[in-house]
Amino acid sequence: MNLRPILLTPGPLTTRDATRRAMLQDWGSRDPAFIALTAELRERLLGVVGGAGTHVAVPLQGSGTFAVEATIATLVRRTDRLLVLANGAYGERMISIGARLGLDVQTLRWPEDAPVDPAAVEQALQADPGVTHVALVHCETTTGLLNPMAEVARIVARHGARLLLDAMASFGALPIDLATTPVTAVIASSNKCLEGTPGLGFALVETSVLAAAEGVCASLSLDLHAQWRGFEANGQWRFTPPVQVVAALVEALRQLEREGGPPARLARYSDNLDVLVQGMAQLGYRLYLAANLQAPIIATFRVPDNVGFVFDRFYDGLAERGFLIYPGKLTKAPSFRIGCIGALDRRDFERLLAAVAEVAAAAAGPG
Ligand SMILES: *Cc1c(COP(=O)(O)O)cnc(C)c1O
């Protein structure tokens, strides 16, 4: 492949040249320059969701799942009860994490094509006052479905429980306002809507809650309280930080601000999705979700059932043309996914649609 690959996935994503260029430098992890970079990172992350003053940002080495596991392990005690709301693979992953940690985990499940229902959450919390924490996936990347986060947050708060939000696929694009929405922990990573490079997760945690979580986490490296105390003590990471990933993420966050913040990014992604969905419809590919549930993050398309569609051949044809798409993750209907996020705009999607038309024509032709 001689083209620069266009990643139409849920991450890692296509990044800007300036973001990757920020990695062309060595940093001493205990040097003042890197300490300043870490401070800028933590401050900018809070700024994205209006959490300054109420929350603290705790970055953690690893992918997003590491940050989800660290947050649950640090904030949920063995005497607590965690209710996980699940309508896809990432909700199921939080159930697994809670079970592995030996926590008291309750679950409420919905089909993959249905949003979490706030009324059912309300009922469950009424029926079981022992629930102390509720975990929700904001945008369920399994399908690209957007869950009603703000409504659920208000219900959870009204019942005196704490919301742990997996905002991995939404942070930086979809609206999250910690000043008006009660969320105890917002968890995300470097390589999705922030358009950084992979290797870093983070949680923004309500300061008073994190301060009270000393000694809860049974893991040394995943202990977010200890990680936070480390930053507060001397501005440094406890263990080797991914210095280049930090540098790239700070650059990506500066670009997010220059672009106009999350609203501008959301507008660009929404435009990407519109071009994609309309063009794909003309080529005979239908969305899996009802349009009003589809977030402009990643679109799931049903495999057309008329022709002999072979995903691997479709994938290879697009890959030869520089576009990397994603297999489906549904447990039932056969599907594939095309991401709308990353440093891409409608011109990339117009070129993609031309490539899809070519690949489909080749598949339908002789030989
Ligand atoms: C990407 C993602 C994660 C984390 O996945 P990693 O592969 O560990 O980075 C968690 N939740 C959601 C909703 C995601 O989209």
The ligand as a Gaussian input file, in Angstrom:
#p B3LYP/6-31G(d) Opt

LIG

0 1
 C      -12.308000       1.860000      22.443000
 C      -13.255000       1.688000      23.554000
 C      -12.829000       1.207000      24.812000
 C      -11.411000       0.839000      25.143000
 O      -10.812000       0.011000      24.245000
 P       -9.225000      -0.155000      24.235000
 O       -9.034000      -1.092000      23.099000
 O       -8.819000      -0.698000      25.527000
 O       -8.635000       1.200000      23.992000
 C      -13.766000       1.152000      25.833000
 N      -15.029000       1.528000      25.629000
 C      -15.472000       1.999000      24.445000
 C      -16.892000       2.443000      24.319000
 C      -14.592000       2.090000      23.373000
 O      -15.035000       2.574000      22.197000

